[in-house]
Amino acid sequence: MSEREREIWNRRYSEPGFRMGDGPKRFLVELAELLPGRGAVLDLGCGEGQNLVWLAGRGLVGTGVDVSVVGLNKAAALSEAMEIDLELIEADLDVWDPGGRQFQVVLCSHVLLRELVPKMRRAVAPGGLLLMENMMVGAPIPLRYVVETQEMLHWFLGFRILHYREITRDGIPVAQLAARRPG
Ligand SMILES: C[S@@+](CC[C@H](N)C(=O)[O-])C[C@H]1O[C@@H](n2cnc3c(N)ncnc32)[C@H](O)[C@@H]1O
């Protein structure tokens, strides 16, 4: 990621309140029944931490990675207020690598980094869950941040698809995926 993009996210998160909404993303809540009751969750591009705090509140041990220190500071404050422990890592996902670490749940919500897909696949523990939502072609954002129809399904060939939907939410086309790594 360029320094300019990092600054843009830091500036966005510097505004009062939660830029990405007060609570977890709706698709996460709607797919809650797929979540394990315990284990580790990795949130890639966790931003202000709403999704991660919600997941940790459900019994998962949370790790979040984001390039924005301002977003991460908000995530830290939110987790402290909720008395939840999180591991927060400031890093550029273009270069960050989970190494050998694996997680029962890997979440990637509205962070479209195609080069990250192989790392994401590796980071899901055998039998673990991948959760993803992205805007689709037709959304009012630059084309490189939107997925094509069925694109996310191709990224996770070999995983068992538990949920896949292309819907319009609040006027914005989005694709949602929940997939289980075999094992
Ligand atoms: C649209 S927000 C989504 C935040 C959160 N996942 C959610 O669903 O509300 C995108 C987030 O991805 C982060 N991000 C984008 N590119 C990144 C990169 N290369 N490395 C780390 N974080 C990145 C941004 O800082 C921002 O917090």
Ligand as a Chemical Component Dictionary entry (heavy atoms), coordinates in Angstrom:
data_LIG
# 
_chem_comp.id                   LIG 
_chem_comp.type                 NON-POLYMER 
_chem_comp.pdbx_formal_charge   0 
_chem_comp.three_letter_code    LIG 
# 
loop_
_chem_comp_atom.comp_id 
_chem_comp_atom.atom_id 
_chem_comp_atom.alt_atom_id 
_chem_comp_atom.type_symbol 
_chem_comp_atom.charge 
_chem_comp_atom.model_Cartn_x 
_chem_comp_atom.model_Cartn_y 
_chem_comp_atom.model_Cartn_z 
_chem_comp_atom.pdbx_ordinal 
LIG C1  C1  C 0  -13.308 -0.536 4.096 1  
LIG S1  S1  S 1  -12.321 -0.694 5.531 2  
LIG C2  C2  C 0  -12.983 -2.174 6.235 3  
LIG C3  C3  C 0  -12.753 -2.262 7.720 4  
LIG C4  C4  C 0  -13.381 -3.491 8.374 5  
LIG N1  N1  N 0  -12.805 -4.707 7.855 6  
LIG C5  C5  C 0  -14.875 -3.506 8.230 7  
LIG O1  O1  O 0  -15.425 -4.431 7.657 8  
LIG O2  O2  O -1 -15.515 -2.584 8.732 9  
LIG C6  C6  C 0  -10.770 -1.239 4.828 10 
LIG C7  C7  C 0  -9.681  -1.442 5.872 11 
LIG O3  O3  O 0  -8.597  -2.134 5.270 12 
LIG C8  C8  C 0  -7.381  -1.540 5.659 13 
LIG N2  N2  N 0  -6.406  -1.816 4.608 14 
LIG C9  C9  C 0  -6.548  -1.579 3.269 15 
LIG N3  N3  N 0  -5.447  -1.981 2.607 16 
LIG C10 C10 C 0  -4.607  -2.490 3.541 17 
LIG C11 C11 C 0  -3.305  -3.057 3.491 18 
LIG N4  N4  N 0  -2.622  -3.174 2.343 19 
LIG N5  N5  N 0  -2.733  -3.466 4.639 20 
LIG C12 C12 C 0  -3.392  -3.352 5.820 21 
LIG N6  N6  N 0  -4.617  -2.813 5.941 22 
LIG C13 C13 C 0  -5.215  -2.389 4.814 23 
LIG C14 C14 C 0  -7.707  -0.065 5.835 24 
LIG O4  O4  O 0  -6.790  0.582  6.679 25 
LIG C15 C15 C 0  -9.118  -0.148 6.430 26 
LIG O5  O5  O 0  -9.068  -0.224 7.823 27 
# 
loop_
_chem_comp_bond.comp_id 
_chem_comp_bond.atom_id_1 
_chem_comp_bond.atom_id_2 
_chem_comp_bond.value_order 
_chem_comp_bond.pdbx_ordinal 
LIG C1  S1  SING 1  
LIG S1  C2  SING 2  
LIG S1  C6  SING 3  
LIG C2  C3  SING 4  
LIG C3  C4  SING 5  
LIG C4  N1  SING 6  
LIG C4  C5  SING 7  
LIG C5  O1  DOUB 8  
LIG C5  O2  SING 9  
LIG C6  C7  SING 10 
LIG C7  O3  SING 11 
LIG C7  C15 SING 12 
LIG O3  C8  SING 13 
LIG C8  N2  SING 14 
LIG C8  C14 SING 15 
LIG N2  C9  SING 16 
LIG N2  C13 SING 17 
LIG C9  N3  DOUB 18 
LIG N3  C10 SING 19 
LIG C10 C11 SING 20 
LIG C10 C13 DOUB 21 
LIG C11 N4  SING 22 
LIG C11 N5  DOUB 23 
LIG N5  C12 SING 24 
LIG C12 N6  DOUB 25 
LIG N6  C13 SING 26 
LIG C14 O4  SING 27 
LIG C14 C15 SING 28 
LIG C15 O5  SING 29 
# 
